[in-house]
Amino acid sequence: MANKQARIWAVTAVLLLIVMLLVSYAFPVLASPRLQGTDYPTMTPPSVEVDTVAVEEVGGNADPVVFTGETVGEVIFGDTSVVSHYPDGATFTVTIETEQDLDQVTLFIRYPHGSGTRVPAGRGDGENEWVAVLYDTSDQPPWQRMDFFWRAIDLAGGSTETTPQNYVYSDPTRVWYRAANDQLELYWFGQDEDFAQVVMAGMAAAQERWLLGFGELLSFRPIAVVFSDADTFGEFSNAGAAGNSRRAGFTSNDLGMTVQRFQELGFISSCPRNPSPTEQTTEWLYNYMTEVITHEVTHLYQFDKNVGGPTWFIEGGATWFSLNSVRAGTGLRDHTEGQDIPTLQGTGPGGGGNIPNGCNAPGYWMGASFIQWIYGQYGMDGIAQWFNLISRNTRMDDALIAVTGKSLAELEPEWRAYLGYNPQPFIPPTEAYQFPPTVTPFGQ
C-alpha cells in the first residue's frame, strides 16, 4: 500500500512539474526592472586571455587537391581531383568504373549551415572520367568550406553515393594568412600575423554575451575572410572594384561566413566614433575590424537562432552584441535642443540618413541604444527572454509586453526621454491612397 501511494505521489509530482513548465513556457515571468538612475552601464565585454593562435600561409598555388576514392557496392569511385580557378570556380574530376552504363553523375555540395547546391557532371577526356564545374561565374568569395559527394545513377535506375569529404575553395592567385580555433576560422592578407590574436581575443570576449543572449552557441564554426582593399574585394563580384568602392563587405547565412575588407587608413569622417586621420593607427584598425567581425558573426547567430525583426532590431542587435560600446552607450545623447530622431515604430529606421551627431545609419545606433536601455532596466535575463520569445515567432510587441509589461509604443517615449529627446516621437500619418483619374477613351 505504501509503495502504491508513493508511486501515486511520484506521478502526481511529475504531472505538476509538466503543468508548471507548460505554464511558464506559455506565460513567461516578467523580468524584474533594475532601475539604477538615469545612466545605465554599457555591457562591457569581459577581459579574457586566449591562447596564442597558430598562423599559417595558405593559397598562392593552383595545385590540385586530391581526395581518396572508394568502392561502393560494385561501383568504383577513383580519387577526386579538385582544382580551384578562383575567382572563376573550381573543377571536380573523378573516374567511375562500373559494369552498368551510367545515365547521370552529379556533384552535391553542402555548406556549414545545411544549405547546398548540385552540379551535373559531364564526360571528361579520360576513360571513365566525369567532370563537374562548381561556380561558373565570378561572384563567389574564396575560402568557402563545404562537404561534397558524388551520386551516380545507371540506366537501370540504380543509385550510388560516395561518403562526403570536406573541401575549401582556395585562392590560387595569392598567399593568405589563416588562423583558426573553436570559435572562428579566419583568412586575411595585407596585414600582419598579429591581426589574428586581436580578432580571436574579441571573439572570446563576445562569446559570453552571445551565450547569455541567444541561449547557446552557433551550430557551426563561422568563417571570416578579410581582403586587403576594395580592389581585391571586387574580384569576386560582378560589380567589380568600382561597384564595391563603398561596400564594406557582406555576410552569408547559407555559407556560414562573413567577407570583409580592411578599412583604408587616413579617411576623414564627421562621425565622432571615428578617429581623425592622424589617430588611425594599425592598432585602431585591428580593433575596428574585430568590431566588424563580431557584428557580422552576430548576424549569423540571429539567423541560426531565428531571432529576426525590423532593421533597427537586426542591425542594432548586431551592434550591441559586438565590441562597439559607443553606439550602445552615449552616442545618441550627443545632440542639441530641438534635434530629433525617427521613431522605432512601424518599419522603423534603417541604414539611410544621419543621427544628430553626424554619424550615418540611424537604425544601427537607435537599435543598439534601445537594446542597451532594455538591458539597463531588465538585465541580461530580460534580453534573453525577449530574444527567446522572438525565436519562437512571437511578434515584437507581444515579446516586449511579456518581458516588460509594456508595448513598444509605451516603451519608446521613456527611452527617448532617457536620451534627452522629445518623449513623443513623430509618426508620419498614413495618407489615404489617391486613385488617379480615369483616362477618357480617345475620341470621346
C-alpha positions in Angstrom: 0.0 0.0 0.0 2.8 2.4 0.9 4.6 1.6 -2.4 1.4 2.2 -4.3 0.8 5.5 -2.5 4.4 6.6 -3.2 4.0 5.8 -6.9 0.8 7.9 -6.9 2.7 10.9 -5.3 5.6 10.5 -7.8 3.2 10.5 -10.8 1.4 13.5 -9.3 4.7 15.4 -8.8 5.7 14.7 -12.4 2.4 15.9 -13.7 2.6 19.1 -11.6 6.1 19.7 -12.9 4.9 19.3 -16.5 2.0 21.7 -15.9 4.3 24.2 -14.3 6.7 24.0 -17.3 3.9 24.4 -19.8 2.5 27.4 -17.9 5.9 29.0 -17.7 6.6 28.4 -21.4 3.3 29.9 -22.4 3.4 32.8 -19.9 7.0 33.7 -19.1 7.6 35.6 -15.9 8.2 39.3 -16.4 11.8 40.3 -15.9 12.3 42.5 -12.9 13.4 46.0 -13.7 16.8 47.2 -12.4 16.1 50.9 -12.1 19.6 52.4 -11.5 19.1 56.0 -12.2 19.5 57.9 -15.5 22.6 56.4 -16.9 22.7 52.6 -17.4 26.1 51.0 -17.7 27.2 49.7 -21.1 27.7 46.0 -21.0 31.5 45.8 -21.2 32.8 42.6 -22.7 35.0 40.7 -20.2 38.7 40.9 -20.4 39.8 37.4 -21.5 43.1 35.8 -22.2 43.2 33.4 -25.2 45.9 31.0 -26.2 48.2 32.2 -28.9 46.7 31.0 -32.2 48.9 29.4 -34.8 49.1 31.3 -38.1 49.9 29.5 -41.4 50.2 30.6 -45.0 47.6 29.2 -47.5 46.8 29.7 -51.1 49.0 31.0 -53.8 49.2 27.9 -56.0 46.9 26.0 -58.4 48.0 22.5 -57.4 45.1 20.1 -57.4 43.7 18.8 -54.1 43.3 15.0 -54.3 40.6 13.1 -52.2 40.9 9.4 -51.8 38.4 7.3 -53.8 36.2 4.5 -52.5 34.3 1.4 -53.7 30.6 1.5 -53.0 28.9 -1.8 -53.8 30.0 -2.7 -57.3 30.9 0.8 -58.3 34.5 2.0 -58.0 34.9 5.8 -57.5 38.5 6.8 -58.1 40.3 9.7 -56.5 38.6 13.0 -56.8 40.9 15.8 -58.0 39.8 19.4 -57.3 41.4 22.5 -58.9 40.5 26.0 -57.9 40.3 28.6 -60.6 39.2 31.4 -58.2 37.5 33.7 -58.9 36.1 31.6 -61.7 35.1 28.5 -59.8 36.6 25.0 -59.3 36.8 21.9 -61.3 36.0 18.5 -59.7 37.2 15.4 -61.6 36.5 11.7 -60.8 36.7 8.3 -62.5 33.9 5.9 -62.1 34.1 2.2 -63.0 31.0 0.0 -63.1 29.6 -2.8 -65.2 26.4 -0.8 -65.6 26.1 2.0 -68.1 25.8 5.3 -66.3 22.9 7.6 -67.0 24.0 10.6 -65.0 26.6 11.7 -62.4 26.0 14.6 -60.1 28.3 16.5 -57.7 26.5 17.5 -54.4 27.7 20.4 -52.2 26.6 21.0 -48.6 27.6 24.2 -46.7 28.2 24.6 -42.9 24.6 25.8 -42.2 23.0 22.9 -44.1 22.2 24.5 -47.4 23.8 23.4 -50.6 23.7 23.0 -54.3 24.2 20.4 -57.0 26.2 20.4 -60.3 25.6 17.9 -63.2 28.8 16.3 -64.3 29.8 15.7 -67.9 32.1 13.2 -69.6 35.7 14.1 -69.3 38.5 13.4 -71.8 39.9 10.4 -69.9 38.4 6.9 -69.8 35.5 6.7 -67.3 36.2 10.3 -66.3 33.5 12.7 -65.2 33.9 16.4 -64.6 31.8 19.0 -62.7 32.5 22.7 -62.6 31.4 24.5 -59.4 30.6 28.2 -59.8 30.7 29.2 -63.5 30.5 32.9 -62.6 33.0 35.1 -60.6 30.6 36.1 -57.9 31.7 33.7 -55.1 34.3 34.5 -52.4 37.2 32.3 -51.7 37.7 30.1 -48.6 34.2 28.6 -48.5 34.2 25.4 -46.6 31.9 22.7 -48.0 31.3 18.9 -48.0 31.0 17.3 -51.3 29.9 13.8 -52.6 29.2 12.1 -55.9 26.0 10.4 -56.9 26.0 8.0 -59.9 22.7 6.7 -61.4 22.8 3.9 -64.0 20.4 3.3 -66.9 18.5 0.7 -64.8 17.8 3.4 -62.1 20.4 2.1 -59.6 21.8 5.0 -57.5 25.2 5.0 -55.6 26.6 7.8 -53.4 30.1 8.4 -52.0 31.0 9.4 -48.5 31.0 13.2 -48.0 34.5 14.8 -47.9 35.5 18.4 -46.9 36.9 20.9 -49.4 37.9 24.5 -49.1 37.6 26.8 -52.2 41.1 28.3 -52.1 42.6 31.4 -53.8 45.5 30.3 -56.1 46.3 33.8 -57.1 48.0 35.0 -53.8 49.2 33.9 -50.4 46.8 34.4 -47.4 47.2 34.0 -43.7 45.0 31.5 -41.9 44.3 31.1 -38.2 41.6 29.0 -36.5 40.3 27.9 -33.1 36.9 26.6 -31.9 35.2 30.0 -32.3 36.4 31.2 -35.8 38.2 30.3 -38.9 40.0 33.5 -40.1 41.6 34.3 -43.5 43.2 37.6 -44.4 46.1 39.2 -46.3 47.5 42.7 -46.4 48.1 43.0 -42.7 50.5 41.3 -40.2 50.0 38.0 -38.4 49.2 39.9 -35.1 45.7 40.6 -36.5 44.6 37.0 -35.7 45.3 37.4 -32.0 43.3 40.6 -31.7 40.3 39.0 -33.5 40.4 35.8 -31.5 40.5 37.8 -28.2 37.5 39.8 -29.4 35.6 36.7 -30.3 36.3 35.2 -26.9 35.1 38.4 -25.2 31.9 38.4 -27.2 31.1 34.7 -26.8 29.9 35.1 -23.2 27.3 37.8 -24.3 26.2 35.6 -27.3 25.7 32.6 -25.0 23.7 34.6 -22.4 21.6 36.4 -25.1 20.9 33.6 -27.5 21.0 30.7 -25.0 23.5 28.6 -26.9 26.5 29.0 -29.3 26.4 28.7 -33.1 25.6 25.3 -34.5 28.7 25.6 -36.7 32.1 27.4 -36.7 31.9 30.6 -38.7 34.4 31.8 -41.3 35.7 35.3 -41.7 37.5 36.4 -44.8 39.2 39.8 -44.9 40.6 41.3 -48.2 43.3 43.9 -48.1 41.4 46.6 -50.0 38.4 47.5 -52.3 40.2 46.4 -55.5 40.8 42.9 -54.4 37.4 42.7 -52.7 35.8 43.4 -56.0 37.5 40.5 -57.7 34.7 38.0 -57.0 31.8 40.4 -57.6 30.2 41.1 -60.9 30.1 44.8 -60.0 33.9 44.8 -59.9 36.1 47.1 -57.7 34.3 50.3 -58.8 30.9 48.9 -57.7 32.4 47.8 -54.3 34.3 51.0 -53.5 31.7 52.0 -51.0 30.8 48.5 -49.9 32.5 47.2 -46.7 31.5 43.6 -47.0 28.7 41.0 -46.7 27.7 38.1 -44.6 26.1 34.8 -46.0 23.9 32.8 -43.7 24.0 29.9 -46.2 27.8 29.8 -46.4 28.2 30.5 -42.7 30.8 33.2 -43.4 31.4 36.9 -43.5 33.5 38.6 -46.2 35.0 42.0 -45.4 37.9 44.3 -46.4 40.3 46.3 -44.3 39.3 49.9 -43.9 41.8 52.2 -45.5 43.6 54.4 -43.0 43.6 58.2 -43.3 39.9 58.7 -44.1 38.0 61.8 -43.0 34.7 61.4 -41.2 32.2 63.7 -39.4 31.2 60.9 -37.1 32.8 61.2 -33.7 33.1 57.5 -33.3 35.9 57.6 -35.9 39.3 59.0 -35.0 41.0 61.7 -37.0 43.3 60.6 -39.9 46.4 61.1 -37.8 45.0 58.9 -35.0 44.1 56.0 -37.3 46.8 53.5 -36.2 47.2 49.8 -37.0 46.1 49.0 -33.5 42.9 51.0 -34.1 42.4 49.2 -37.5 42.7 45.8 -35.9 40.2 46.7 -33.1 37.8 48.2 -35.7 37.9 45.1 -37.9 37.3 42.9 -34.8 34.3 45.0 -34.1 33.1 44.4 -37.6 33.7 40.7 -37.5 31.8 40.3 -34.1 29.0 42.4 -35.5 28.7 40.1 -38.6 29.0 36.9 -36.6 26.1 38.2 -34.5 24.0 38.2 -37.7 24.9 34.5 -38.1 23.6 34.0 -34.6 20.4 35.8 -35.4 19.8 33.6 -38.5 20.9 30.4 -36.7 18.6 31.0 -33.7 15.7 32.5 -35.7 15.9 35.9 -34.0 14.6 38.4 -36.6 12.7 41.6 -36.8 12.9 45.1 -38.3 16.2 46.6 -39.5 16.8 48.6 -36.3 16.4 45.4 -34.2 18.6 43.3 -36.5 21.4 45.8 -37.1 21.1 47.3 -33.6 21.3 43.9 -32.1 24.4 43.0 -34.1 25.9 46.3 -33.0 25.0 45.8 -29.3 26.5 42.2 -29.2 29.7 43.3 -31.0 32.6 45.1 -29.3 31.1 48.6 -30.1 30.2 50.4 -26.9 29.8 53.9 -28.5 26.6 53.2 -30.4 25.1 51.4 -27.5 26.2 53.9 -24.9 26.1 57.7 -25.2 26.3 58.2 -29.0 22.7 59.3 -29.3 23.0 61.7 -26.4 25.2 64.0 -28.5 22.5 66.4 -29.8 21.3 70.0 -29.3 17.9 71.1 -28.2 15.2 70.6 -30.9 17.0 67.9 -32.8 15.2 64.6 -33.1 15.5 61.0 -34.2 13.0 58.8 -36.1 10.5 56.5 -34.4 11.2 52.9 -33.8 7.5 52.1 -34.6 6.3 50.8 -37.9 9.2 49.8 -40.1 11.5 52.0 -38.0 14.8 53.5 -39.1 17.2 51.7 -41.5 20.6 52.4 -42.7 20.0 55.7 -44.6 20.3 59.2 -43.2 22.2 60.5 -40.2 21.6 60.9 -36.4 22.2 64.3 -34.8 25.9 63.8 -34.0 26.6 63.4 -37.8 27.0 59.6 -37.9 25.1 57.7 -40.5 22.9 54.5 -40.2 20.3 55.6 -37.6 18.9 52.1 -37.4 22.3 50.8 -36.1 22.6 53.5 -33.4 19.0 53.6 -32.3 18.6 49.8 -32.2 21.7 49.3 -30.2 20.7 52.1 -27.8 17.2 50.8 -27.3 18.5 47.3 -26.6 21.1 48.8 -24.2 18.2 50.6 -22.4 16.3 47.4 -22.1 19.4 45.7 -20.7 19.9 48.6 -18.2 16.4 48.1 -16.8 15.9 44.3 -17.1 19.4 42.9 -17.3 20.6 40.1 -19.4 17.7 37.9 -18.3 15.4 40.4 -19.9 17.4 40.3 -23.2 17.4 36.5 -23.2 13.7 36.3 -22.6 13.0 38.9 -25.3 15.1 37.1 -27.9 13.8 33.6 -26.9 10.2 34.7 -27.5 11.1 36.2 -30.9 12.9 33.0 -31.8 9.6 31.2 -31.2 7.9 33.5 -33.7 6.4 35.8 -31.1 5.6 39.3 -32.5 7.9 42.1 -31.4 5.2 43.9 -29.4 4.0 40.7 -27.7 7.5 39.8 -26.8 8.2 43.2 -25.2 4.9 43.1 -23.3 5.8 39.6 -22.0 9.2 40.8 -20.8 8.5 44.4 -19.6 4.7 44.6 -19.3 4.7 47.4 -21.9 4.4 47.7 -25.7 6.9 49.4 -27.9 4.6 52.4 -28.2 4.7 52.7 -24.4 8.5 52.0 -24.0 9.7 54.3 -26.8 8.7 57.6 -25.0 10.6 56.5 -21.9 13.7 55.6 -23.9 13.6 58.9 -25.8 13.3 60.9 -22.6 16.3 58.9 -21.2 18.3 60.1 -24.2 17.1 63.7 -23.8 14.7 63.9 -26.8 11.0 64.8 -27.1 9.3 61.8 -25.5 6.6 61.7 -28.1 8.1 60.5 -31.5 6.8 62.0 -34.7 4.9 59.2 -36.5 4.0 60.2 -40.1 0.3 59.9 -40.7 -0.9 57.2 -43.1 -2.4 59.1 -46.1 -5.3 57.6 -47.9 -4.4 56.4 -51.4 -5.5 58.8 -54.1 -6.7 56.9 -57.2 -5.6 58.5 -60.4 -8.4 59.9 -62.6 -9.8 57.5 -65.1 -8.5 58.2 -68.6 -11.2 59.2 -71.1 -11.0 56.9 -74.1 -9.6 58.6 -77.2 -12.2 60.3 -79.3 -14.9 60.7 -76.6 
